[in-house]
Amino acid sequence: MAAWGSMTADEQLGYVYIPTSTPTGSYYGGHRPGQNLYADSLVVLNAKTGKLVWHFQMVHHGLWEYDSATPPVIGRHHGGR
């Protein structure tokens, strides 16, 4: 697994947002051992401790390396919609 896209940091929360790619690109995902929880995901780490805060997997056992090629955008939502 790699992070080809740029990482994003939230200085107020102390988090680093890391978009990850497929661990072995161009291979059928069912042949990869384990759950591959952090492949093709947005992984958020605590910048001070390096511990996982949360993750969101966009594709499970991806086939064609559809990893995030752009950095995550951090914003605030106002208005409750």
N, C-alpha and C positions, 0 to 999 in steps of 0.2 A: 504494500500500500504506500502511496506517495501523496504529497500535496503539491501539485503542479501549479495551481492558481495561487495568487497572493493571499496571505493571511490578513485578517483584520483584527484590530485591538480596540477594546472599550476600556479606556483608562479609568473611568468612574467605577465600573464594576470589577475591573482587574481581570477581564476575560480575554482570551485569544480565540478567534473563530477560524477554524482550519477546514477548508474544503478538501476532501480526500478523493482519491481515484480508485479504480479497480486494482486489486493486488496483482493479478496476472492477466493483463489485458489480452483480448482476442482469444480467450479460451472459454469454453462453456462453463458457466458459474457453478453448475452442479458437481463438478469434479474438484472443487476447492474444499479442503477439509475445514471443519469448524463452522461457526455461524456467520463469520465475516461481518460482524456487527458494525464495524467502523469503515467498511469499504463503501465508496460512493456515497459519502455522508458529509454532513456539516458537523464537525466535532468541536465542542467548546471546552476549553481547559482553563483552569485557574492559573493565571500567569505567575503567581508567587509559588504555588505548590506543585503545579503540573498535573494536578488531579482533574479527572473528568467531571465537568459540571452537568452536561447533557449532550446528546447527539440526536441527529435526525438522519435516517438513512433514506436517500432519495431513490435508489435502485438496489434491489437485493439480487446478488449474483448477476451483475451486469454482463452483457455479452460484447459490446462494442466500445468500451471505454467512454461512456457518456459522463465523464467526470466534470465537475464545475471548473470552468476555465477562467472565471472571473472572481474577484474577491467578494466576500459577503458585504452587503450594504447595511449599515446600522442606522436606524432612524427611530423616531418617537412617533407614536400614534396618538392623535388628539381627537376628541369628538365622540368617542364611544360607538362608532359605527363599524 
